[in-house]
Amino acid sequence: MTIPVAFTWDGDAMVPLKRFRRLCDQQYVIGQDYVLVEEQQRSRRSHDHFFASVDEAWKNLREDVADNFPTPDALRKWALIRAGFRDERSIVCSSKAEARRVAAFIKPMDEYAVVLVRDAVVKVCTAKSQSLKAMGRADFQASKTAVMEILGGMIGVPPETLAREGARSAA
């Protein structure tokens, strides 16, 4: 795995910041060509706004569904999975009974995973990480929009209203 390196454009070349020079010597070969792509970092403000909006949605869940989501994080991860921001793994078992046993074994390993059994197949869905390191700006924004739509629908408000309330909470 290549570790990201910060560079400065000096008008002729991209020069690594001093603290990254030793890493560059380890990762790169002199004379070999590399493609440099600018990574757009998402803002801390957008990150905080999203998590405040999820918290607002969680506080406003209907009583009949609130017990399914003991924390805002449980709600966020469920919504990420539902919105397609998930990792999926399937396990093919020899029988329906074995599939039920495997599912029962797997479920406690990740309290936020969605574990489904269909015939003799166990499907495990886990939410993609939204950490600053794991999810770039574009993917984060797409996941944020999709989750806000799901959560807004759950509490009966337009996503824009949820976003506005989240902005007030985050401020």
C-alpha positions in Angstrom: 0.0 0.0 0.0 1.3 3.4 -0.9 1.1 6.1 1.8 -0.2 9.5 0.6 2.5 12.2 0.4 2.1 16.0 0.5 3.8 17.9 -2.3 4.4 21.5 -3.2 4.4 22.8 -6.8 7.6 24.9 -7.2 6.8 25.9 -10.8 8.8 23.1 -12.4 8.1 20.0 -10.3 6.1 18.6 -7.4 8.5 18.6 -4.5 7.6 16.5 -1.4 7.5 18.3 1.9 10.6 17.7 3.9 9.0 15.3 6.4 7.9 13.0 3.4 11.3 12.7 1.6 12.4 9.5 3.3 9.0 8.0 2.6 9.3 9.0 -1.0 12.7 7.2 -1.2 11.1 4.1 0.1 7.9 4.2 -2.1 9.1 5.5 -5.4 11.7 4.6 -8.0 13.8 7.4 -9.6 13.0 7.7 -13.3 9.7 5.8 -13.1 6.5 7.7 -14.0 3.7 8.2 -11.5 0.3 9.7 -11.9 -0.5 12.5 -9.4 -4.1 13.1 -8.6 -5.3 15.9 -6.3 -7.4 14.6 -3.5 -10.2 16.9 -2.4 -10.5 16.7 1.4 -13.9 17.1 2.8 -14.4 19.7 5.4 -14.7 19.1 9.1 -17.8 21.3 9.0 -19.6 19.0 6.5 -18.5 15.9 8.6 -19.9 17.5 11.8 -23.0 18.7 10.1 -23.8 15.2 8.9 -23.3 13.6 12.3 -25.4 16.3 14.0 -28.2 15.6 11.4 -28.1 11.9 12.1 -28.4 12.7 15.8 -31.4 14.9 15.2 -33.1 12.2 13.1 -32.4 9.6 15.9 -34.0 11.9 18.5 -37.1 12.2 16.4 -37.6 8.5 15.5 -41.1 7.2 15.9 -41.5 5.1 19.0 -42.4 2.0 17.0 -38.9 2.0 15.3 -36.8 3.7 17.9 -36.0 0.4 19.7 -34.3 -0.9 16.6 -31.7 1.8 16.9 -30.2 2.1 20.4 -27.7 4.8 19.3 -27.3 7.4 16.5 -24.4 5.4 15.2 -26.7 2.3 14.9 -29.1 4.4 12.8 -26.3 5.8 10.7 -24.8 2.5 9.9 -28.2 0.9 9.1 -29.0 3.8 6.7 -25.6 3.5 5.0 -26.2 -0.2 4.4 -29.7 0.5 3.1 -28.4 3.3 0.8 -25.8 0.9 -0.7 -22.7 2.2 1.1 -21.9 -1.2 2.3 -19.6 -4.2 2.0 -21.4 -7.5 1.4 -20.2 -11.1 2.0 -22.2 -14.2 1.3 -21.7 -17.6 2.8 -23.2 -20.6 1.1 -24.1 -23.3 3.6 -25.1 -26.9 3.1 -28.6 -26.5 4.5 -31.1 -23.9 5.7 -30.6 -25.1 9.3 -26.8 -24.6 8.9 -27.4 -21.1 7.4 -29.5 -20.1 10.5 -26.7 -21.4 12.8 -24.0 -19.5 10.9 -26.1 -16.3 10.9 -26.6 -16.7 14.7 -22.8 -17.1 15.1 -22.0 -14.1 12.9 -24.5 -11.5 14.2 -22.8 -10.9 17.6 -19.4 -10.2 15.8 -20.7 -6.8 14.5 -23.7 -5.3 16.3 -24.3 -3.0 13.3 -24.2 -5.7 10.6 -27.3 -6.7 8.8 -27.3 -10.5 8.6 -29.9 -12.0 6.2 -30.6 -15.7 5.6 -32.2 -16.8 2.3 -32.5 -20.6 1.9 -28.9 -21.9 2.5 -27.1 -18.6 2.0 -26.1 -16.1 4.7 -25.5 -12.6 3.5 -23.7 -10.2 5.8 -23.8 -6.4 5.1 -21.6 -3.9 6.9 -21.6 -0.2 6.6 -18.7 1.4 4.7 -16.5 3.5 7.0 -17.0 7.3 6.7 -13.8 8.1 8.4 -11.8 11.0 6.9 -9.2 8.5 5.8 -11.6 5.9 4.4 -14.0 8.0 2.4 -13.1 10.9 0.2 -15.1 14.0 -0.4 -17.2 12.9 -3.3 -18.2 9.5 -1.7 -18.8 11.2 1.6 -21.1 13.7 0.0 -23.0 11.0 -1.9 -23.4 8.9 1.2 -24.5 12.0 3.2 -27.2 12.8 0.7 -28.5 9.3 0.5 -28.6 8.8 4.2 -30.3 12.2 4.8 -33.0 11.1 2.3 -33.6 7.8 4.1 -33.6 9.4 7.6 -35.8 12.3 6.5 -38.3 9.7 5.1 -38.2 7.8 8.4 -39.1 10.8 10.5 -41.4 12.4 8.0 -39.5 15.5 7.0 -37.8 16.6 3.8 -34.0 16.0 3.8 -33.5 19.7 3.6 -35.3 20.2 6.9 -33.2 17.6 8.5 -30.1 19.2 7.1 -31.2 22.6 8.5 -31.8 21.2 12.0 -28.5 19.4 11.8 -26.7 22.6 10.9 -28.3 24.3 14.0 -27.1 21.5 16.2 -23.6 21.5 14.8 -23.2 25.2 15.2 
